[in-house]
Amino acid sequence: MMSRASLIIVLCEDRLQEVVIRRFLRSRGVTSHRMIRAIPYRKGKGSGEQFVREHYVNQLKAFRQRQAKTILIVAIDADLASVEQRNAQLDQECQQNGVDPRSKKEAIVHFIPKRHIETWLAYLDGKVVNEEDSYKTEYGFQGRESEAKRLIDQLCSASSDKPSSLVVACEEWRTRGAGMLR
C-alpha cells in the first residue's frame, strides 16, 4: 500500500480543466485546497495543449525530486489525436529532453479527454456523445467554470457507456493516484 500523498500538482490547459480536476479530487475526499497546487496556465494566450507539453518535462523532473509524497495530474485534450498519440507525444517530450518517461509505478496520472474536456461534461450531463464532435460551445462554461461542478462528482462512477477516453482516465486514476489518498 502506498503512503498518503501530501501534495497534488495539477498541470492543465485551462481554468475549466482545473475546476474539473479540483472538483474530482474533492469528490475523492481531498478537502484541503492547500493540498492541491495548480501550475499557472496561459489565460487565453496561445495553445493550452502546447503549454502542457512544454511544461511536462519540468514538472516530471520536479515530481521526481520532491521528498514529500506527491501525485502529478496532467490534463491535456487529445483534440483530433488519440489518447495513445497524446501519451506518445508526452513520452517524446521526455526523450527529447533526456528524461525518462513516467513509469507504471509513479503516481503520475494523465487525464486526456478526447476531443476536449467538454466531451466528458456533455456525457456527465446525460448527452449521448462521441469523441469526434466538439461540445465546446454548449459545455465550455467560459467565465462561469464553477457551474460545471454539478456535473463532475460522478466522473469515474460505474457506467458502461462512458467515452473511451474517460474509461482510460478513470483507470489511470485507479492504478496511479487513488491509492495515495487512503
C-alpha positions as CSV (number, residue, x, y, z in Angstrom):
1,M,0.0,0.0,0.0
2,M,1.3,3.5,-0.9
3,S,1.6,6.1,1.8
4,R,-0.8,9.1,1.7
5,A,0.1,11.9,-0.6
6,S,0.6,15.3,1.0
7,L,0.6,17.3,-2.3
8,I,-1.2,17.1,-5.6
9,I,0.3,19.0,-8.5
10,V,-2.0,19.8,-11.4
11,L,-0.7,20.7,-14.9
12,C,-3.6,21.5,-17.2
13,E,-4.6,23.6,-20.2
14,D,-7.1,26.0,-18.7
15,R,-9.4,27.0,-15.9
16,L,-12.2,24.5,-16.9
17,Q,-9.8,21.6,-16.7
18,E,-8.5,22.9,-13.3
19,V,-12.1,23.1,-12.0
20,V,-12.9,19.6,-13.2
21,I,-9.8,18.2,-11.5
22,R,-10.2,20.1,-8.3
23,R,-13.9,19.0,-8.0
24,F,-13.0,15.4,-8.9
25,L,-10.4,15.4,-6.1
26,R,-12.9,16.9,-3.7
27,S,-15.3,14.1,-4.5
28,R,-12.5,11.7,-3.7
29,G,-12.0,13.2,-0.2
30,V,-9.4,15.8,-0.8
31,T,-10.8,18.7,1.2
32,S,-7.8,20.9,1.7
33,H,-7.2,23.4,-1.0
34,R,-3.6,23.7,0.2
35,M,-3.0,20.1,-0.8
36,I,-3.6,20.9,-4.5
37,R,-1.3,23.2,-6.4
38,A,-2.2,24.1,-10.0
39,I,0.6,25.2,-12.3
40,P,-0.4,28.6,-13.6
41,Y,-1.5,28.2,-17.2
42,R,-1.8,30.7,-20.0
43,K,-5.1,32.5,-19.5
44,G,-6.4,32.9,-23.0
45,K,-2.9,33.2,-24.6
46,G,-1.7,30.5,-27.0
47,S,-2.4,26.8,-27.1
48,G,-3.2,25.1,-23.8
49,E,-2.1,21.8,-25.3
50,Q,1.3,23.3,-26.2
51,F,1.6,24.8,-22.8
52,V,1.1,21.4,-21.1
53,R,3.6,19.7,-23.4
54,E,6.2,22.5,-22.8
55,H,5.9,22.2,-19.0
56,Y,5.5,18.5,-18.7
57,V,9.2,17.6,-18.6
58,N,10.0,20.2,-15.9
59,Q,7.1,19.1,-13.8
60,L,8.1,15.4,-14.2
61,K,11.6,16.3,-13.0
62,A,10.3,18.3,-10.1
63,F,7.9,15.5,-9.2
64,R,10.9,13.1,-9.0
65,Q,12.9,15.4,-6.8
66,R,10.2,16.0,-4.2
67,Q,10.7,14.4,-0.8
68,A,7.0,14.6,0.0
69,K,4.6,12.0,-1.4
70,T,3.1,13.7,-4.4
71,I,0.6,13.0,-7.2
72,L,1.1,14.7,-10.5
73,I,-2.1,15.1,-12.6
74,V,-1.6,16.1,-16.2
75,A,-4.7,17.2,-18.1
76,I,-4.3,17.7,-21.9
77,D,-7.0,17.4,-24.5
78,A,-6.5,14.8,-27.2
79,D,-8.1,17.1,-29.7
80,L,-8.1,15.3,-33.1
81,A,-5.3,12.8,-32.0
82,S,-6.0,9.7,-30.0
83,V,-5.2,9.2,-26.3
84,E,-2.4,6.9,-27.2
85,Q,-0.9,9.5,-29.6
86,R,-1.1,12.2,-26.9
87,N,0.6,9.9,-24.4
88,A,3.3,9.2,-27.1
89,Q,3.8,13.0,-27.5
90,L,4.4,13.4,-23.8
91,D,6.9,10.5,-23.9
92,Q,8.6,12.1,-26.9
93,E,8.9,15.4,-25.0
94,C,10.7,13.4,-22.3
95,Q,13.0,11.6,-24.7
96,Q,13.9,14.9,-26.5
97,N,14.9,16.4,-23.1
98,G,16.9,13.4,-21.8
99,V,14.3,12.5,-19.2
100,D,12.9,9.0,-18.6
101,P,9.2,8.9,-19.4
102,R,6.8,8.1,-16.5
103,S,7.0,4.6,-15.2
104,K,4.0,2.5,-14.2
105,K,5.0,2.8,-10.5
106,E,4.9,6.6,-10.5
107,A,1.9,8.5,-9.2
108,I,1.6,10.5,-12.5
109,V,-2.0,10.5,-13.8
110,H,-2.8,11.6,-17.4
111,F,-6.3,12.8,-17.9
112,I,-6.6,13.0,-21.7
113,P,-10.2,13.7,-22.8
114,K,-11.0,13.0,-26.5
115,R,-11.8,15.5,-28.1
116,H,-12.0,18.0,-25.2
117,I,-12.9,18.1,-21.6
118,E,-16.3,19.4,-22.7
119,T,-17.0,15.9,-24.2
120,W,-16.8,14.5,-20.7
121,L,-19.0,17.3,-19.3
122,A,-21.6,16.7,-22.0
123,Y,-21.6,12.9,-21.2
124,L,-21.9,13.7,-17.5
125,D,-24.9,15.9,-18.3
126,G,-26.7,12.9,-19.9
127,K,-25.9,13.6,-23.5
128,V,-25.1,10.7,-25.9
129,V,-21.6,11.8,-27.1
130,N,-19.0,10.7,-29.5
131,E,-15.3,11.7,-29.2
132,E,-15.1,13.3,-32.6
133,D,-17.6,16.1,-32.3
134,S,-16.9,19.3,-30.4
135,Y,-19.0,20.2,-27.4
136,K,-17.1,23.4,-26.6
137,T,-20.0,25.7,-27.5
138,E,-22.5,24.1,-25.2
139,Y,-20.2,22.9,-22.4
140,G,-17.3,25.4,-22.5
141,F,-18.5,27.3,-19.4
142,Q,-16.4,30.2,-20.4
143,G,-16.2,32.6,-17.5
144,R,-18.5,30.5,-15.4
145,E,-16.5,27.4,-14.9
146,S,-17.8,26.8,-11.4
147,E,-21.2,25.9,-12.9
148,A,-19.6,22.7,-14.3
149,K,-19.1,21.4,-10.7
150,R,-22.6,19.9,-10.6
151,L,-21.5,17.5,-13.4
152,I,-18.2,16.3,-12.1
153,D,-18.9,14.4,-8.9
154,Q,-19.8,11.2,-10.9
155,L,-16.7,11.5,-13.2
156,C,-15.4,8.0,-12.5
157,S,-18.6,6.3,-11.3
158,A,-19.5,3.0,-12.8
159,S,-21.2,3.2,-16.1
160,S,-21.0,1.1,-19.2
161,D,-21.4,3.8,-21.8
162,K,-18.5,6.2,-20.8
163,P,-16.5,7.7,-23.6
164,S,-13.4,5.6,-24.1
165,S,-11.0,8.4,-23.1
166,L,-12.9,8.7,-19.8
167,V,-12.5,5.0,-19.2
168,V,-8.8,5.3,-19.7
169,A,-8.6,8.3,-17.4
170,C,-10.5,6.5,-14.6
171,E,-8.2,3.5,-14.9
172,E,-5.2,5.9,-14.7
173,W,-6.6,7.4,-11.5
174,R,-7.4,4.0,-10.0
175,T,-4.0,2.5,-10.7
176,R,-1.7,5.5,-10.2
177,G,-3.4,8.0,-7.9
178,A,-6.3,6.7,-5.8
179,G,-4.2,4.6,-3.6
180,M,-2.2,7.6,-2.4
181,L,-5.4,9.3,-0.9
182,R,-6.1,6.5,1.6
